[in-house]
């Protein structure tokens, strides 16, 4: 497995900025979804190649998944249900999404 993190910023490794992520999903400002996205920006948890894998799964949801599943044997593959969850989240911005344990609380 490639070394996660590589110590560089998300933009330098090909990930969209926070603002681009929020805009891409038309996230309601101040919503629970916005907070979830803001809380899950640690691209060091991801494999560098994921930035260009063509998978239609946003960076923040990948980070959230990795926080929930930090086991080293978890491959870069994500379960199919995660795509359905993503679709649901985009339609329901204010459901009480929870950040991974230990994530900073921002403005709640």
N, C-alpha and C positions, 0 to 999 in steps of 0.2 A: 504494500500500500504506500502511496506517495505520502510524504510528510505533509500533514495538514498545517495550514496557517501561513507558511512562507514569510510571515512577518511583514507583509505589505498591506497597504490599504485596499479596500474593496474595489475602488475605481481603478487602481493600478492593475488589478487582477481580472478586470473585465466585468465586474458586477455593477449593476446600476446604483446610482446614489439613492439615498433615502427619499429625496424629493421625487426622483424618477419612479421609484417603486410606488409611492403614494399616488402619483399622477396616473400611472399605468392601470391601477385598479380602481381609479376614481373614488378613493377612500374619503369618507366624510370626515372633515377636520374635527378632532376631539373625540372621535368615536372609539369604542373598545378595540376595533380592528386597527385603527391608527396606533393605539398604544401597544398592541401586540406586535405590529410591524416594527415600531421603534425599539421595542425590547429585544428584538431578534436580528441584530445586525452583525453578530460576531462571525465573520466569514472564515476566521481561523479554524472553525469547526468543520469546514467543508474541504473537499479535495479541490485543488486548483483547476483541474480539468472540468469540474462541474459548471464552471462559468460559461463554457462553450459546448455543453453536451446536447443542446437543442431540446431538452426536456421542458415542457411547459409547466414548470413548478417554480414559483418564485423563491429567490434567495432566502427571504425571511422565514418562509415555511420550512425550507430545508434546514435552516439553523434551529428552528423550534424543534423539529423532529430529532435532530442530533442531540439537542439538550435533553430530550426525553429518552433517548436511546444512545448513551455514550459508549456502549460496549464496542471494543475494537473490532469484533467480528461482524459488525453490521457493515455491509458493503454499501457502495454508493447507490444501490438500487433502493427505490422508495416504493412502499406498498401502493397498489392501485387506488385504495380507498382515500389516500391523501389527495388525489386529484379531485375527487368528489367533495371532500371537505373544503378544499380550496374554492371550488365553485360555490358552495353553500356560503362560505365566509364572505365572498364578494357580493352576495345578495343580501346579507344580513350583518351590516357593519356594527350594530350596537348590541349584539348578543354578548353575554359576559365571558368572552374568551379569557383564558388564563395564561399568563406567561409561565415559562418553566420555573421550577423551584429555584429560588436564589436570584432571580432576575430583579433588577432595580425597579422599584415602583416609581413611576413618573407622573406626577400630577393627579394621583388618585387618592 
